[in-house]
Amino acid sequence: MATAAAQRTAGSEADGAPDPVDTTAYQHAFDAAVAADERIEPRDWMPDAYRATLVRQIAQHAHSEIIGMQPEANWITRAPSLRRKAILMAKVQDEAGHGLYLYSAAETLGTGRDELLDKLHSGRQKYSSIFNYPTLTWADVGAIGWLVDGAAITNQVPLCRCSYGPYARAMVRICKEESFHQRQGYELLLALSKGTPEQHAMAQDAVNRWWWPSLMMFGPPDDESQHSAQSMTWKIKRHSNDELRQRFVDICVPQAESLGLTLPDPELRWNEERGHHDFGPIDWTEFWEVLKGNGPCNEQRINQRRRAHDEGAWVREAAAAYAAKHTGSAGGTGHETGATRA
């Protein structure tokens, strides 16, 4: 008996758009595949809403990686040692790579990278609100590594089991690298915390400023999240925003104690009955304001992204011309341009 995945693929190979009369059968096969934890692949039939949800989520993720290069790149020339400079440069390069993996995953859904970037630059697509906060001191680089990348790992490891194959496979490598980034941030804060009183104070100040925005990274509360329930039904997401946020808090409390730093929440305490840490209310007004473009660095970040894109036009044109020339000289031997491979 053919598997649900085989049925979906066979039904979609002709032209990618099944006869409307047969849509119900395709929908049943899709639902069965998701229920059985099978991967949905690019050539499989999928509901339009599923495809649109994936494009939105993957694009936002990719945009966040690219914009997220900016706060840390700001400190590359001011890193306190050659070792720290090399580590930070490698991390920023990793983030660029993550964005490229994710844009490629989005392209398998039929959405071009140029279209996604146009939507980012015009404000029609979002990126994570946390990247609209400034990096005021060197300790912020450590706080971003420990808290921001730590929150990313908590949120992204379940995506390795996402129902859409290309996204899930991209996340495997991304999560491995994010885990290394988190450890780098923790090690940097530990060095500062055990340093001079001024260094300890700088580390504490950075944690004070990045803690609450890190909690906001998981998105709005479950009862205000527009997409979570359906994404969990489709197994794009595996856990709700509030579940992941709680998991992150429980992980960070003992780590903060090991660092000798205090998390800036007077209501943070262990709840024996729940088996979790209770924590104070999040300022969701701030979250929505930053998301709408009113954060401290929104305009700066997006203007820098537009400028970098414009200044890099000649590189893209040269690469496309070289690829076209290479393809022509290959004489049909199977060489492909980067656009075709994507």
Stockholm file with secondary structure:
# STOCKHOLM 1.0

chainA/1-342         MATAAAQRTAGSEADGAPDPVDTTAYQHAFDAAVAADERIEPRDWMPDAYRATLVRQIAQHAHSEIIGMQPEANWITRAPSLRRKAILMAKVQDEAGHGLYLYSAAETLGTGRDELLDKLHSGRQKYSSIFNYPTLTWADVGAIGWLVDGAAITNQVPLCRCSYGPYARAMVRICKEESFHQRQGYELLLALSKGTPEQHAMAQDAVNRWWWPSLMMFGPPDDESQHSAQSMTWKIKRHSNDELRQRFVDICVPQAESLGLTLPDPELRWNEERGHHDFGPIDWTEFWEVLKGNGPCNEQRINQRRRAHDEGAWVREAAAAYAAKHTGSAGGTGHETGATRA
#=GR chainA/1-342 SS CCCHHHHHHHHHTTTSSCCGGGHHHHHHHHHHHHHTTCCBCTTSCCCHHHHHHHHHHHHHHHHHHHHTHHHHHTTGGGCSSHHHHHHHHHHHHHHHHHHHHHHHHHHTTTCCHHHHHHHHHHTSSCCCGGGGSCCCSTHHHHHIIIIIHHHHHHHHGGGGGCSBHHHHHHHHHHHHHHHHHHHHHHHHHHHHHTSCHHHHHHHHHHHHHHHHHHHHTTCSCGGGCSSHHHHHHTTSCSSCHHHHHHHHHHHHHHHHHHHTCCCSCTTCEEETTTTEEECCCCCHHHHHHIIIIISTTHHHHHHHHHHHHHHTHHHHHHHHHHHHHHHHHHTSSSCCCHHHHC
#=GC SS_cons         CCCHHHHHHHHHTTTSSCCGGGHHHHHHHHHHHHHTTCCBCTTSCCCHHHHHHHHHHHHHHHHHHHHTHHHHHTTGGGCSSHHHHHHHHHHHHHHHHHHHHHHHHHHTTTCCHHHHHHHHHHTSSCCCGGGGSCCCSTHHHHHIIIIIHHHHHHHHGGGGGCSBHHHHHHHHHHHHHHHHHHHHHHHHHHHHHTSCHHHHHHHHHHHHHHHHHHHHTTCSCGGGCSSHHHHHHTTSCSSCHHHHHHHHHHHHHHHHHHHTCCCSCTTCEEETTTTEEECCCCCHHHHHHIIIIISTTHHHHHHHHHHHHHHTHHHHHHHHHHHHHHHHHHTSSSCCCHHHHC
//
